[in-house]
C-alpha cells in the first residue's frame, strides 16, 4: 500500500504521526534518499509540478550533511550551485559547510516582523498566514529575484536552495507555480 502524502500533510499539527508513515514518506519521491540531509526534496517530483525533475532541489540547513551524502548530491543529482537564503543570525549560529563541487552562494535576506499571536486566533489563523506569506514575498523579493535570474541563465546542472522554513515555503510555491522551462 502506498502512503497518501496529501492525507498525511492534512494531519492536525497536534496529532502524532506514525513513525512508520514518516519513514515511508521520507523514503519516497519527492524526497531524496540522502539521510543526513534535512527535508531534501526534488521540486520536479512534487505532484503537478511544472519543473523538470532533477533541476531544483530544496532542503533545510546543510550542517549535518555527511561528506558521502554531499558527494552524492553533486555527483548523482548534478547540483552545481547551492543558495543559502538564511538570515545573518542563522549563518553565525550554524555555519554552512563547503560542499566540494558546488558553488556556494549566500543571498542576504532581511528579518521581518511577526504578526501578533492574536491574529492567528481568527478563522484558524488562515488570514494571518496569508498576510504573513504576502509580506515575506515583498520583504524577500530581492533574494527571490537573485535565484530566479540565476535560474534563467543557468546552463547545466541543477541547483539547491536552503533556508529557514518560511522562506523556503514561499519560494517553493512561487517556483512550482510560475516556473517555465
C-alpha positions, 0 to 999 in steps of 0.5 A: 500500500502506498502512503497518501502524502496529501492525507498525511500533510492534512494531519492536525499539527497536534496529532502524532504521526506514525513513525512508520508513515514518516519513514515511508514518506521520507523514503519516497519521491519527492524526497531524496534518499540522502539521510543526513540531509534535512527535508531534501526534496526534488521540486520536479517530483512534487505532484503537478509540478511544472519543473523538470525533475532533477533541476531544483532541489530544496532542503533545510540547513546543510550542517549535518550533511555527511561528506558521502551524502554531499558527494552524492548530491553533486555527483548523482543529482548534478547540483552545481550551485547551492543558495543559502537564503538564511538570515545573518543570525542563522549563518553565525549560529550554524555555519554552512559547510563547503560542499566540494563541487558546488558553488556556494552562494549566500543571498542576504535576506532581511528579518521581518516582523511577526504578526501578533499571536492574536491574529492567528486566533481568527478563522484558524489563523488562515488570514494571518498566514496569508498576510504573513506569506504576502509580506515575506514575498515583498520583504524577500523579493530581492533574494527571490529575484537573485535565484530566479535570474540565476535560474534563467541563465543557468546552463547545466546542472541543477541547483539547491536552495536552503533556508529557514522554513518560511522562506523556503515555503514561499519560494517553493510555491512561487517556483512550482507555480510560475516556473517555465522551462 
